[in-house]
Amino acid sequence: MQEGSQSSAYIFVSYAHEDEDLKKELDKHLKVLKRSSKVQSWNDRELIAGQEWDQAIMSELNKANIILLLISVDFNASDFIWDKELAAAMKRHEEGTAHVVPIILRKCRWTDLPYAKLQALPRNAKPVTEYPNRDDAFTEIASAIEKLVDHVDKQRNQAP
């Protein structure tokens, strides 16, 4: 996150590279929030040459106050996501230091996994790929994230 930022939320996006196209679609829908300075977001495609990727990813995840989990069979199958990102995200959720939001991209088994207890998006946890028009799903997700960002900002302003 840039110093002196006016953003009220810093979002870390955890996803499997197989879901890159869907992540890019979500990014487009979050662009309005970014332009309004309500959010900044980070994902591993922002790593720079020579950077220690494991350390950089975990550093960015630990800065975030909102962590989006882009759920698919590939997300659930990734050892790095499972062992590192998901473990850290759920720990931060339990500590109350971050809001973790599962976003169901593609149909898969997930209801017995650690993040299943969290309210998922889109509504009713319907996978994005099952919407006749994916823009409907992503618009719904972006609206829910904006509400969460407003909630986070309100909490921050009420803190002693």
N, C-alpha and C positions, 0 to 999 in steps of 0.2 A: 504494500500500500504506500502511496506517495505521502511524504511528509506534508503537513498542513492541509490535508484533504478535508473537504467539507462533507464527504460521504458519511452517511449514518450507518451504513452496513458494508462489511467486507465479506464477499461471498467466495467460498472455495468450491469448485466443481470437481467432484470425484466421478470418474466415468471410465469405461473400457474403450480403448481406441477403436474397437469394432463399431462403436456407436458415435463415431466422430460426426457423421452427417446430422444426426439428431441433436447432438450437442450444439452444432453450429446453428441449427434452426432455433433452439432455445436461446442462444446468444443474441440472435436477431430480435427476438421478442423481449429480451431484457434491455435492449439498447435504449429504449425510451427512459428507463430508470437510470441508466448510466448517464445519459445526456442531462438529466435533471439533477445530477450529482447525488442522487439518493443512494446509489450503490457503486461499488467497484467490484470486479470479479477477477478471479485468477483460476487458470487451469494449467496443466503441465505443458501445453503447447507454447507457453510463455517462457519456458526455460531457454537460457542462452548457451551458446557453445562454450564448452569448458566448465560449465556449472556442475557441481555434484548434485545430480538430479534427486537422489533419495533425500538428502539433507534439505534441498530447496523445497521439495514438495511438502515435507513435514513442517518446515518453517512456515510456509504459507498457510497450511491447514491450521496450524496453531495460532495464527493471527486472526483467522476468520471468526466472525460472530454468527455467520450462517453458513452451513455446509450442505450442499446439495448432493445427494446420491442419485446418480442416473442409473436406475435399476434395469438390468437385462440379464439374460443367461450368461453373457460374457462378463458382466460386472461381478456376478456371483461366483464365476469360475476363476477369476483373477486372484492368484496367490498374493500378489503385492497389495491389491486393494483390500483383500480379506485380512491379511496379517498386519498391515501398516495403517492404511487410510481409514478403513472401517473401524478397526480397534481404537484408533485415536479419536475418531469422530464420536463414537459411542461413549468413550470415556469423558469427553468434553460435554456431551449431552448429560451424562449422569452427574457431573460436577456443576451443571448449570452455567457453563461458560460459553456455550454455543447452542444454536438451534439447528437441529439436523432434520433435513426434509428429504424423504425418499420420493423420487419422481419415477413412476413406473413407465419406462419407455417401451419395453417389449414384454409380451407375455412370457412368464417364467414362474417357477416355484420360488416363493419368497416369504410366505406367511409364517414360516417357522424360524426365520432368521432374526438376528438381534434387532434389526431396524423395524420389524413388523409391528412393534408396539407403538410406533410413531405414526401420526396422521400423514398419509401419503397423498400425493397429487398425481394426476388430476383427480377430480371428485370421484368418489367410490373406487379409487385405485384402478380405474379403467386404463389399460395401457394406451399410450399415445398412438401407437401404430394401429390400434383398433378403431380410432376415430375416422369417419368417412373423410373429414377435412382436418388434417393435423393442425392447421392454424387455429381451429377451435380449441383443441387441447392446449396448445402452447399459449394462447391468449388467456385461457383459464389459469394456467400455471403462473404466468407473469402477473396476473391480477392478485393471485394468492400470495405470491412472493412480495408484491408491493405492500399488501396488508401486513405481512410479517415484518417487513422493513419499518413500517410506521409503528408497529408494536415495539420493536427493538429500540427505535428512536425515543418513543414515549417512556419506556423503561429507563433508558439512559438519562433522560431529563428529570425523572423523578428520583433518581439515586441521590443519596446524601452527599 
